Amino acid sequence: MDGAQTRKRKISSEHASSANGDKRKGNFVDSHVTDSQADDHTDHSLTIMFSVTEGVGVLAQCLKVFENNGVNLNHIESRPDAHDSSKYEFIVEVKDITRREDVKMSAEALKLLESVSDIHILSRDRTRTTSTGSGTEVPWFPRRVRDLDRFANHILSYGSELDSDHPGFTDAVYRARRKEFADIAFHYKHGTPIPRVEYTKEEVATWGVIFDNLTKLYPTHACSEFNHVFPLLIENCGFRRDNIPQLQDISDFLKDCTGFTLRPVAGLLSSRDFLAGLAFRVFHSTQYIRHSSKPLYTPEPDVCHEVLGHIPLFADPSFAQFSQEIGLVSLGASDDFISKLATLYWFTVEFGLCRQNGQLKAFGAGLLSSFGELEYCLSDKPVVKEFLPENVCVQEYPITEYQPIYFAAKSFDDAKSKLRVWAASIPRPFDVRYNAYTQTVEVLEHKSQVMNLVKDIKSDMDLLHSSLAKLSS
């Protein structure tokens, strides 16, 4: 599809099509295959988190526990406990996975120390789960936005590694160019500017063909929120046929609108890792563009799909919140629920429809970056069903042709509300909350944390009451 190949690197099963309606080539893989193939790229380290009451010799006692069990610590970090000023939270990392049982024994020994509490063992190894302080097993997930650096380069393919049926497979110049883009992403770290790219005349011309074809359909086929934002991107980010926008300019614009930011990615991420980025309002984006020989076809996500399909709606508050909700629900979820969330993402963020003024409109990026499927999805050919997460998450779909079934939401807010109700069924022993001030995820598993949340909500309600009173006076 012209730009729209649904997240080969991001989400469960992804596929591609051409903009003129040709059948897609089935070189996209199922999420289970993606995760298993990613094992060689996975960080198998263990992270142990625990809180200690401040006191003389307390840390030495804790370190002695690890020493007694033969566990070598590769990294130690401390910070004040966010919920108890008398405590400090320690984070230690163990990279020797052969000591896994010794780490568990160390955690059990730490529980016996009066000064230690809130012990969690988290793992980046998707083939295993590890125990939290509550005794329930959960996969590792990032707590701070800079933790995304830990998995951003755990990818399946890199740079010039193209499939044999890729349009650029035999083009040495294109393969070298792809490696340039991959190197930018590989060396990127959170908090640094995204390097600017000087696109070639050939690349800009390819972008122009796609831009011209899609912008003809947007006024009649895209949702109102998309059409509201697109002119702002033209004005603020250089969206035009003779210019490929820079990711940093777009990231700055999105941050001002909804707090979303972009970070470059070098290749295919697992579903779990990609969704975790959304929890922090971070979208992993490619910078490279498809091969010029087939401007209306790409077998993978490229800058056309990202910029034309995804970016506009990340500037809409309701859609941004919905996307983040999917990410937050994914944190610590089992592989089974990650697969279901990936399917939800597929039928919403990638291929979602909505009803506006009695008409169907497209809001999925896979549609908004595909000239052919954007026309097809609003025709009388596919089946359109009501968006109900419990049905959507188990819906099968083809990967070599246009979708025979789409799901239509009443609105982004309605989809978000239904997602929250469905998410309550996920067997997770805690809830999470995103703190936008610190860009961290707070795990709500203690009464004191919930009480602090109540105080914040009460403060917001007081402000709301005051504002309403002033408006009515």
Solvent accessible surface area in square Angstrom, and as a share of the most:
residue,aa,sasa,rsa
1,M,0,0.00
2,D,0,0.00
3,G,0,0.00
4,A,0,0.00
5,Q,0,0.00
6,T,0,0.00
7,R,0,0.00
8,K,41,0.18
9,R,6,0.02
10,K,1,0.00
11,I,4,0.02
12,S,6,0.04
13,S,10,0.07
14,E,1,0.00
15,H,0,0.00
16,A,0,0.00
17,S,0,0.00
18,S,9,0.06
19,A,0,0.00
20,N,100,0.51
21,G,36,0.35
22,D,77,0.40
23,K,150,0.64
24,R,9,0.03
25,K,75,0.32
26,G,44,0.42
27,N,33,0.17
28,F,6,0.03
29,V,38,0.22
30,D,62,0.32
31,S,6,0.04
32,H,114,0.51
33,V,64,0.37
34,T,5,0.03
35,D,28,0.14
36,S,68,0.44
37,Q,94,0.42
38,A,4,0.03
39,D,39,0.20
40,D,136,0.70
41,H,77,0.34
42,T,12,0.07
43,D,34,0.18
44,H,58,0.26
45,S,3,0.02
46,L,1,0.01
47,T,6,0.04
48,I,1,0.00
49,M,7,0.03
50,F,2,0.01
51,S,3,0.02
52,V,6,0.03
53,T,57,0.33
54,E,118,0.53
55,G,44,0.42
56,V,160,0.92
57,G,38,0.37
58,V,17,0.10
59,L,68,0.34
60,A,64,0.50
61,Q,96,0.43
62,C,0,0.00
63,L,61,0.30
64,K,103,0.44
65,V,16,0.09
66,F,2,0.01
67,E,114,0.51
68,N,107,0.55
69,N,31,0.16
70,G,41,0.39
71,V,10,0.06
72,N,104,0.54
73,L,36,0.18
74,N,77,0.40
75,H,86,0.38
76,I,81,0.41
77,E,45,0.20
78,S,62,0.40
79,R,64,0.23
80,P,98,0.62
81,D,21,0.11
82,A,90,0.69
83,H,64,0.29
84,D,53,0.27
85,S,116,0.75
86,S,56,0.36
87,K,42,0.18
88,Y,81,0.31
89,E,35,0.16
90,F,20,0.08
91,I,16,0.08
92,V,1,0.00
93,E,24,0.11
94,V,0,0.00
95,K,125,0.53
96,D,64,0.33
97,I,71,0.36
98,T,114,0.66
99,R,79,0.29
100,R,15,0.05
101,E,109,0.49
102,D,32,0.17
103,V,0,0.00
104,K,66,0.28
105,M,116,0.52
106,S,0,0.00
107,A,5,0.04
108,E,99,0.44
109,A,32,0.25
110,L,0,0.00
111,K,98,0.41
112,L,155,0.77
113,L,43,0.22
114,E,178,0.80
115,S,24,0.15
116,V,12,0.07
117,S,36,0.23
118,D,46,0.24
119,I,10,0.05
120,H,17,0.07
121,I,7,0.04
122,L,2,0.01
123,S,2,0.02
124,R,8,0.03
125,D,7,0.04
126,R,31,0.11
127,T,93,0.54
128,R,123,0.45
129,T,62,0.36
130,T,1,0.01
131,S,41,0.26
132,T,8,0.04
133,G,37,0.36
134,S,76,0.49
135,G,56,0.54
136,T,52,0.30
137,E,97,0.44
138,V,3,0.02
139,P,13,0.08
140,W,12,0.04
141,F,7,0.03
142,P,2,0.01
143,R,33,0.12
144,R,31,0.11
145,V,10,0.06
146,R,129,0.47
147,D,11,0.06
148,L,1,0.01
149,D,34,0.18
150,R,66,0.24
151,F,0,0.00
152,A,4,0.03
153,N,39,0.20
154,H,35,0.16
155,I,7,0.04
156,L,39,0.19
157,S,44,0.28
158,Y,52,0.20
159,G,8,0.07
160,S,30,0.19
161,E,107,0.48
162,L,17,0.09
163,D,67,0.34
164,S,90,0.58
165,D,69,0.36
166,H,12,0.06
167,P,30,0.19
168,G,0,0.00
169,F,73,0.30
170,T,127,0.74
171,D,46,0.24
172,A,79,0.61
173,V,121,0.70
174,Y,24,0.09
175,R,64,0.23
176,A,57,0.44
177,R,46,0.17
178,R,17,0.06
179,K,92,0.39
180,E,91,0.41
181,F,7,0.03
182,A,5,0.04
183,D,42,0.22
184,I,42,0.22
185,A,4,0.03
186,F,86,0.36
187,H,131,0.59
188,Y,21,0.08
189,K,102,0.43
190,H,69,0.31
191,G,66,0.63
192,T,64,0.37
193,P,102,0.64
194,I,4,0.02
195,P,61,0.38
196,R,149,0.54
197,V,13,0.07
198,E,158,0.71
199,Y,27,0.10
200,T,65,0.38
201,K,189,0.80
202,E,109,0.49
203,E,16,0.07
204,V,34,0.20
205,A,62,0.48
206,T,6,0.04
207,W,0,0.00
208,G,1,0.01
209,V,58,0.33
210,I,0,0.00
211,F,20,0.08
212,D,45,0.23
213,N,33,0.17
214,L,0,0.00
215,T,37,0.22
216,K,148,0.63
217,L,19,0.10
218,Y,6,0.02
219,P,94,0.59
220,T,83,0.48
221,H,34,0.15
222,A,2,0.02
223,C,0,0.00
224,S,67,0.43
225,E,48,0.21
226,F,0,0.00
227,N,44,0.22
228,H,130,0.58
229,V,6,0.04
230,F,15,0.06
231,P,72,0.45
232,L,65,0.32
233,L,0,0.00
234,I,84,0.43
235,E,136,0.61
236,N,83,0.43
237,C,8,0.05
238,G,17,0.16
239,F,1,0.00
240,R,121,0.44
241,R,119,0.44
242,D,83,0.43
243,N,41,0.21
244,I,5,0.02
245,P,2,0.01
246,Q,28,0.12
247,L,3,0.02
248,Q,40,0.18
249,D,46,0.24
250,I,0,0.00
251,S,7,0.05
252,D,72,0.37
253,F,26,0.11
254,L,0,0.00
255,K,108,0.46
256,D,128,0.67
257,C,55,0.33
258,T,18,0.10
259,G,31,0.30
260,F,0,0.00
261,T,29,0.17
262,L,6,0.03
263,R,8,0.03
264,P,2,0.01
265,V,6,0.04
266,A,9,0.07
267,G,12,0.11
268,L,11,0.05
269,L,1,0.00
270,S,3,0.02
271,S,2,0.01
272,R,17,0.06
273,D,2,0.01
274,F,0,0.00
275,L,0,0.00
276,A,4,0.03
277,G,0,0.00
278,L,1,0.00
279,A,0,0.00
280,F,2,0.01
281,R,36,0.13
282,V,7,0.04
283,F,0,0.00
284,H,0,0.00
285,S,0,0.00
286,T,1,0.01
287,Q,6,0.03
288,Y,21,0.08
289,I,4,0.02
290,R,6,0.02
291,H,24,0.11
292,S,42,0.27
293,S,72,0.46
294,K,102,0.43
295,P,34,0.21
296,L,41,0.20
297,Y,19,0.07
298,T,1,0.01
299,P,6,0.04
300,E,20,0.09
301,P,3,0.02
302,D,0,0.00
303,V,0,0.00
304,C,1,0.00
305,H,0,0.00
306,E,0,0.00
307,V,0,0.00
308,L,0,0.00
309,G,1,0.01
310,H,3,0.02
311,I,0,0.00
312,P,0,0.00
313,L,1,0.01
314,F,1,0.00
315,A,9,0.07
316,D,20,0.10
317,P,92,0.58
318,S,33,0.21
319,F,3,0.01
320,A,0,0.00
321,Q,44,0.20
322,F,3,0.01
323,S,0,0.00
324,Q,7,0.03
325,E,18,0.08
326,I,0,0.00
327,G,0,0.00
328,L,21,0.10
329,V,11,0.07
330,S,2,0.01
331,L,3,0.01
332,G,6,0.05
333,A,1,0.01
334,S,48,0.31
335,D,71,0.37
336,D,82,0.42
337,F,27,0.11
338,I,5,0.03
339,S,26,0.17
340,K,51,0.22
341,L,0,0.00
342,A,0,0.00
343,T,13,0.07
344,L,1,0.01
345,Y,0,0.00
346,W,0,0.00
347,F,1,0.01
348,T,4,0.02
349,V,1,0.01
350,E,0,0.00
351,F,0,0.00
352,G,0,0.00
353,L,0,0.00
354,C,2,0.01
355,R,118,0.43
356,Q,36,0.16
357,N,159,0.82
358,G,77,0.74
359,Q,109,0.49
360,L,43,0.21
361,K,32,0.14
362,A,0,0.00
363,F,5,0.02
364,G,0,0.00
365,A,2,0.01
366,G,0,0.00
367,L,0,0.00
368,L,0,0.00
369,S,0,0.00
370,S,0,0.00
371,F,44,0.18
372,G,7,0.07
373,E,0,0.00
374,L,0,0.00
375,E,81,0.37
376,Y,41,0.15
377,C,1,0.00
378,L,46,0.23
379,S,46,0.30
380,D,138,0.72
381,K,153,0.65
382,P,13,0.08
383,V,83,0.48
384,V,40,0.23
385,K,89,0.38
386,E,94,0.42
387,F,4,0.02
388,L,54,0.27
389,P,3,0.02
390,E,93,0.42
391,N,76,0.39
392,V,0,0.00
393,C,9,0.05
394,V,96,0.55
395,Q,42,0.19
396,E,153,0.68
397,Y,40,0.15
398,P,34,0.21
399,I,53,0.27
400,T,64,0.37
401,E,66,0.30
402,Y,31,0.12
403,Q,0,0.00
404,P,62,0.39
405,I,32,0.16
406,Y,0,0.00
407,F,5,0.02
408,A,5,0.04
409,A,4,0.03
410,K,132,0.56
411,S,49,0.32
412,F,8,0.03
413,D,74,0.39
414,D,36,0.19
415,A,2,0.02
416,K,28,0.12
417,S,60,0.39
418,K,44,0.19
419,L,1,0.00
420,R,124,0.45
421,V,117,0.67
422,W,26,0.09
423,A,19,0.15
424,A,89,0.69
425,S,70,0.45
426,I,15,0.07
427,P,100,0.63
428,R,44,0.16
429,P,55,0.35
430,F,16,0.07
431,D,92,0.47
432,V,20,0.12
433,R,72,0.26
434,Y,39,0.15
435,N,34,0.17
436,A,73,0.57
437,Y,210,0.80
438,T,83,0.48
439,Q,55,0.24
440,T,32,0.18
441,V,7,0.04
442,E,34,0.15
443,V,9,0.05
444,L,25,0.12
445,E,58,0.26
446,H,73,0.33
447,K,164,0.69
448,S,56,0.36
449,Q,13,0.06
450,V,67,0.38
451,M,90,0.40
452,N,58,0.30
453,L,40,0.20
454,V,74,0.42
455,K,130,0.55
456,D,60,0.31
457,I,90,0.46
458,K,124,0.53
459,S,68,0.44
460,D,91,0.47
461,M,109,0.49
462,D,76,0.39
463,L,123,0.61
464,L,88,0.44
465,H,134,0.60
466,S,44,0.29
467,S,44,0.28
468,L,99,0.49
469,A,51,0.40
470,K,151,0.64
471,L,145,0.72
472,S,95,0.61
473,S,125,0.80
